[in-house]
Amino acid sequence: MTTDWSQERILVYAPHPDDETLGCGGLMSKAKAAGAEVFVQFLTVGDTADLSPKGFSTAEERYAEIKKVADHFRWDDWHMAFPGDHYHLRLDSVARVDLTQVIERESPLSVERLRPTVVLVPHRSSYNQDHQATAEAVHTALRPSNTELRHHPGLVLAYEEAADHWRTDALCPPNLVVELDETHLDDKLQGMRLYGSQSHQHPHTRSDLTLRSLAVLRGMQAGVALGEGFHVLRHLA
C-alpha cells in the first residue's frame, strides 16, 4: 500500500500529551514534509504524580510542552477535549456516548467538522484506562453507516507504543509499516525530548533508545532500515 501523504488531512487522537509522538511521531514528520495537514485531538491532561526526578508534572507544564511540540511538528491545529483532574486518568468513568459525541461532532476537531482522510488512534491493547477509553470511543465514532450522512475516513490506523506490550496475553504484531528515514526518526526523538516531564532514560519505554530500537525492529520486519508499525482498522482502496 502506497500513500501519497501530500494529499491527506490527518487527525491524530492522543489520550495524553506525548502519546501522539510516541505512536506516530515519525509518520507525522513524514506526512508534514510531504505537505499533509496534521491535526491532534488530545483527550485529557492534568496534574500527575509520577516516577520522574521531580516526582510530578502539572497540567500547566504539560500545556507548555504541547505548544513546543506543536511548533516542532508544525501541526495545523490541536485541541484538548477533557482538561482537568476530574477526567485525567479517569476517562473510563466517562460514558462512552459522551466521549463518542465529542469525537463525532462536538469538538472543534471533530470528524464531522474536520472531515479527515486519515485517522490515527491508540491501540486498545494498552493497560492504561484512558488509552482504552479513547480507542473504543473513536472506534464507535467511526462505525460504518450511511456515507451520505456521516463522514467516513478512508484510512484508519491504530498506532503502537512500546508500553502496549505489557500485557497478560500476546499482542498481535502490526500489519502495516510506514517507512521512515533518519530525519523522520530524529524529529520523533526530538519531539519526545520536548516533552521533558515525560522523557526518561533507558530502559524506560519512553527513552530515546527504546523508540529507536522499535523503529529499527519494525523497519527490519518490512525490509527497510526504519519504520513505524500500525494496525489497519480501515483501508478503502
N, C-alpha and C positions, 0 to 999 in steps of 0.2 A: 504494500500500500504506500503510495507516494502522495504526500500532501503539499500543496502549494500554500505555504503559510502566509504569503503576502496577501492572499485573498480572504483571510479568516478574521472573524471577530470572536475572540476567545474570552470566555468567562470562567474564572477560577474560583472555586469555593474553598475557603480555608477556615476550619473550625477556630483556629487561633492564629495570631500573627507569628509567622515563621513556617507554618505547615505548607503554604504555597511554594516557598523557596526550597524546603526540604524535598517536596514531592515532585515539583516540576519547574524548578528554577532554570534548569538547562533548556527546557522547551520554551519557556518564556523568553529567554535570551535569544534563542534561535529564531523564534517567531517575530519578535520585535525587530531584529536585524533584517528580516525579510520584508518587513513592512506591515505586519499584522497589528490589529488593535488588541490590547490586552486589558482586561478589567478584573479586579479582585474583590470578591464579596467575602469579607470576614464575618464570622458568626458571633463571636464573643471575645471579650478581654476583660481582665480585672486584676486586682492585686493578688499576687500569688506567692506563697511560701514555697521555697524550693531548696535544692541542694547546691546552688551556686555559691561562690565565695561570699557574696553578700547575704545569702540566705533568703532573699525575697526579691520580687520585682513589682513595681507599681504600674497601674494602668497608664498613668501619665508618662512613665518611662517607655512603656510599650508603644504608645501613640507616637512618641518622638522617633522611635526606631522605625515604625511603619513609614513615616514621612521620608526618612533617609533611604529606605529600601525602595519605596515607590519612585523616587528620583533616580536611583541606581538602575532599576529595570525599565524606567520610562513608561510606567503604567499610564493608561489613558484616564483611569479613574479608579477609586476604591471606596468602599463603604463598610461601616460596622453596623451589623443588624441588631445585636442584642448586647449593648455595652453594660458594664456594671457587675458587681459581685453577686447580684441576685441570680444572674444567668451563667457566669463564668464557672466552668466545670460542673454545671448543673443543667445543661441543655436536655438531658434525659428526663428532666422534670417538666419540660415544656410540652404541651400537647402537640402531637405530630401535625395536626391540622394547622396550628398556628405557625410552626416552622415552615410548613409547605406553602402557606399563603404568602408569607414574606418572600420566599424564593420564587413563587409563580408570578406575583403581581404587585405586592405592596412595597418592596424595596425600590429605591431609585435605580438599582442594578438588577431588577427582576428579569426573568426570562421574557415576560410579556413586553416590557419596555425596551430592553436592550436587544432582544432577538439575536442572540449569539449563534454562530455557526458551529462552534466547538465549546463544549463544557468539560471542565476538569474537576473531579471530585475526589475526596479521600476514599480510600478503600474501607469498607465496613468491617474488615477483619481486625481493626485496631482494638486494643484493650481499653482505649480511652473513651469514656462515655460520650463526650462531645463529638468526637470523630464519628462514632457510630450513629448518633442522632443526626448529624449533618448528612452523612452518606445516605441514610434511609429517607430523610426528608427530600433530598434532591432527587433520589430515585423515584419517589412518589410524584414529585412535581413534574418529572419528565416522562410520566407514564404515556403509553400510546393512546391516542384519542383522535378526534376529528381534526385533521391538519388545517382545515379551513377556519377553525375556531381557536386553536391553540398552536403556538409556535413549537416546532419540533427541531431542535438542533440536530444536524446530520451526523455529528461525531461526538460521542460521549465516552470519556476515558476516566478510569479510576487510577489515580497515581499511588505509588507505594512510598513508604518511609521505612527506614531500617528498623525502627521500633515496632512496626507491624508484625515482625516475625516472633515477637514474644507472645506465644500462643500455646494453648493446650493440645492443638492438633496442627497438622501440616498446612501451610499456606500454599495454594497453587501459585506457581511462578507466573510472572506477567506474560501475556501473549502478544504484546506489541512492544517493540523497542524503537525509540526515536534516537537516531544517531546524533551525537554531539561532537564538536571539536573542542580543542583546548580553550578557545575563547568563551564558548558557552559554559563549560565547566568552571572556568575561572570566575565568570560572572555569578554563577550559582554559589561558589565558595565565598566570594566577596559579599554577596547578599546576605549569606548566613552570618558572616562576621559582623555585619551592620546590626544584626540582632544580638547585640552584646550581652544582654541579660540572659539569652538562651543558648549561647555558644559554650561548648565545653571542650576539654582536652580529651584526646583518645585514651581509652576505648569507648567513650560515650557515643551514643547513637547520633548525636548532633555534632560530632567532631569533623574537622577537615578530612582526616584520613578515612573515616567511615564513609563519607559522601563520595570521595574519590574512589575508594575501593568498590563501592556498589556500582559506580559508573563504569569502572573497568570490567567488572563481572558481567553486567548487562550488555556492554558492548561486545565482549568476547562471545557471549551466547548468540549474538546476531552476526558475528563475523566482522565486527568493526572495532575500532580502538576504544570508543567511549559511547555510552548510551544511557538513556533513562527508560525504565520499564513501566508499562501501563497495562491495565486490564480493559479490554474493549467491552463497553456496555451497549453501544450502538454505533453502527457504521453504515450509513446509507451511501452506497456506491453510485 
